[in-house]
Amino acid sequence: MAWSLFIAELRRRVALMSAAPGVLRDYLATPFPGSGSAVSELEFLSLDLETTGLDPRRDRIVSLGVVPVRGLAIDLSGAWQAVVHSEGELPERSVTIHGITHDRVAGGEPLPAVMDRLLSELAGKVLLAHHARIERGFLDVACRRLYGRPLVMPVVDTQYLAARRLQRAHQPVVEGGLRLSNLRRQYHLPRYQAHNALSDALACAELFLAQVAEMAPDGAVRLKYLL
């Protein structure tokens, strides 16, 4: 909703006043896009996290994948991923899901460096994610621990867009119907390896562009209709 973006912008301004000099303050110093902005004029950052579990207060970020979307095009030259350094053993179940081993996280990049890079690239853009509650929760906890402040950001959730489309068409949500892979199949998008942060970020970006094209082929969808 446009109202949620208005509140987010107010929170950004308030947070900026008390933020210490550094990457978070630099991020907060950049205004969020206006709710009336067209998708074709905006920049998005498609993000996927692989984690040790679903609770951001207890679990850890294992890897992160980022794919920029500028206007109506995916910019693969700006895509990147990082395995995040972590101490201690990883839960066996999480290793089975994403395939990232103890040795890889032991040699991964420090979380502060990864977050610094992410915030630098996110400034002035809209975060894009599928089932964005996970990404929002883990990034917020990371910001509180690293910078002493919550993370304020505009977010577009491709799962939410799909659910709202079904609701408006008075169609039920079938079990598993809102999963990223199943939604991509509906739009005849290629199948990618699941639970790889970079390929999932790319998959989310492609799904988003397909959803936008369905709403308006010329990309003249306003941001307020995506929130």
C-alpha positions in Angstrom: 0.0 0.0 0.0 1.1 3.5 -0.7 0.4 4.3 3.0 3.0 1.7 4.1 5.6 3.4 1.8 4.7 6.8 3.3 5.2 5.4 6.8 8.5 3.8 5.7 9.7 7.1 4.4 8.9 8.8 7.7 10.7 6.1 9.6 13.7 6.6 7.3 13.9 10.3 8.1 13.6 9.7 11.8 16.2 6.9 11.7 18.6 9.2 9.8 18.6 11.8 12.5 20.1 9.4 15.1 22.2 7.1 12.9 25.9 7.2 13.4 28.2 8.0 10.5 28.8 5.0 8.4 27.2 2.7 5.8 23.7 2.6 7.5 23.6 6.4 7.7 24.6 6.7 4.0 21.8 4.2 3.1 19.3 6.2 5.2 20.4 9.5 3.6 18.9 8.4 0.2 15.1 9.0 -0.1 12.9 6.0 -1.0 11.2 6.0 -4.4 7.9 7.8 -4.6 4.7 5.6 -4.5 3.6 7.0 -7.8 6.8 6.0 -9.6 6.4 3.6 -12.5 8.2 0.3 -12.4 10.0 1.2 -15.7 11.6 4.1 -13.8 12.7 2.2 -10.8 15.6 0.0 -9.7 15.0 -3.1 -7.7 17.4 -5.4 -5.9 16.2 -9.0 -6.0 17.5 -10.8 -2.9 17.5 -14.4 -1.6 18.9 -15.6 1.7 19.9 -19.2 2.6 19.8 -19.6 6.4 20.2 -22.2 9.1 16.5 -22.0 9.9 13.5 -19.7 9.9 13.9 -17.8 13.1 16.1 -14.7 12.6 16.6 -14.3 16.4 18.2 -17.7 16.7 19.3 -18.8 13.2 22.1 -17.5 11.0 22.5 -16.2 7.4 24.5 -18.8 5.4 24.5 -17.2 2.0 23.1 -14.3 0.1 22.4 -13.8 -3.6 21.6 -10.4 -5.3 20.4 -9.6 -8.8 19.7 -6.0 -9.8 16.6 -5.1 -11.9 16.7 -1.8 -13.6 13.5 -0.7 -15.2 12.2 -3.7 -16.9 15.6 -5.5 -17.4 17.7 -7.8 -15.3 21.3 -6.7 -15.0 23.3 -9.9 -14.6 26.6 -7.8 -14.7 25.6 -6.6 -11.2 24.6 -10.0 -9.8 26.7 -11.4 -6.9 26.5 -13.9 -4.1 28.4 -14.5 -0.9 28.8 -17.3 1.6 28.7 -15.8 5.1 31.3 -16.7 7.6 29.9 -18.5 10.6 31.3 -20.2 13.7 30.1 -23.5 15.0 28.4 -26.4 13.4 25.6 -26.0 10.9 22.3 -28.0 11.5 22.4 -31.1 9.4 19.0 -30.3 7.9 20.1 -26.9 6.6 23.2 -28.4 5.0 20.9 -30.9 3.3 18.7 -28.2 1.9 21.2 -25.7 0.6 24.3 -27.8 0.3 26.6 -25.3 2.0 29.0 -27.1 4.2 30.8 -26.3 7.4 34.1 -25.7 5.6 32.5 -23.2 3.2 31.0 -21.1 5.9 34.2 -21.2 7.9 35.9 -19.6 5.0 33.1 -17.3 4.1 32.9 -13.5 4.1 32.3 -11.7 7.4 28.7 -10.6 7.9 29.6 -6.9 8.5 31.3 -6.8 5.1 28.4 -8.5 3.3 25.9 -6.2 5.0 27.9 -3.1 4.1 28.0 -4.0 0.5 24.3 -4.9 0.5 23.2 -1.6 2.1 25.4 0.4 -0.3 23.7 -1.2 -3.3 20.2 -1.0 -1.8 20.3 2.8 -1.3 17.5 4.4 -3.4 16.2 1.0 -4.6 13.3 -1.3 -3.7 14.1 -4.7 -2.2 12.5 -7.6 -4.2 12.0 -11.0 -2.6 9.7 -14.0 -2.7 8.1 -14.6 0.7 9.9 -11.5 1.8 9.1 -12.0 5.5 12.3 -14.1 5.8 14.6 -11.6 4.1 13.1 -8.7 6.1 13.4 -10.5 9.4 17.0 -11.6 9.0 18.2 -8.3 7.6 16.5 -6.4 10.3 18.1 -8.5 13.0 21.5 -8.1 11.3 21.2 -4.4 11.2 20.2 -4.1 14.8 23.2 -6.2 15.9 25.7 -4.5 13.6 24.5 -0.9 13.5 22.2 -0.7 16.5 19.3 0.3 14.4 16.4 -1.5 12.6 16.4 -1.7 8.9 13.8 0.5 7.1 13.2 -0.3 3.4 10.5 -0.6 0.8 9.9 -4.2 -0.2 8.0 -5.8 -3.0 7.0 -9.5 -2.4 6.3 -11.6 -5.5 4.5 -14.1 -3.3 2.2 -11.4 -2.1 1.5 -10.2 -5.7 0.6 -13.7 -6.7 -1.8 -14.2 -3.7 -3.4 -10.8 -4.3 -4.0 -11.8 -8.0 -5.8 -14.9 -6.9 -7.8 -13.0 -4.3 -9.0 -10.5 -6.9 -10.0 -13.3 -9.3 -11.8 -15.0 -6.4 -9.7 -18.1 -6.8 -8.5 -20.3 -3.9 -4.8 -20.7 -3.0 -4.0 -24.4 -3.5 -1.4 -26.0 -1.3 2.1 -25.1 -2.6 0.6 -22.9 -5.3 2.5 -19.8 -4.1 5.9 -21.5 -4.1 8.4 -19.8 -6.3 8.9 -22.8 -8.6 5.2 -23.4 -9.0 4.5 -19.8 -9.9 7.3 -19.7 -12.4 5.8 -22.8 -14.1 2.5 -20.9 -14.5 4.4 -18.2 -16.4 6.4 -20.8 -18.5 9.7 -19.7 -17.0 12.7 -22.1 -16.9 13.4 -24.4 -14.0 16.4 -23.5 -11.8 18.1 -25.3 -9.0 16.3 -24.4 -5.8 17.9 -23.3 -2.5 20.8 -21.6 -4.2 20.8 -17.9 -3.2 21.9 -16.5 -6.5 19.7 -18.6 -8.7 16.7 -18.0 -6.4 17.3 -14.3 -6.6 17.3 -14.5 -10.4 14.2 -16.7 -10.4 12.4 -14.1 -8.2 13.5 -11.3 -10.5 12.2 -13.1 -13.6 8.9 -13.9 -11.9 8.5 -10.3 -11.0 9.0 -9.1 -14.6 6.4 -11.7 -15.7 3.9 -10.5 -13.1 4.5 -6.8 -14.2 4.1 -7.7 -17.9 0.8 -9.4 -17.0 -0.4 -6.2 -15.2 0.8 -3.8 -17.9 2.9 -4.9 -20.9 4.5 -1.4 -21.1 5.6 -1.5 -17.5 3.4 1.4 -16.6 2.6 -0.1 -13.2 3.0 2.3 -10.2 4.9 1.2 -7.2 1.9 1.8 -4.9 0.1 -1.1 -6.7 2.9 -3.5 -5.8 3.1 -2.9 -2.1 
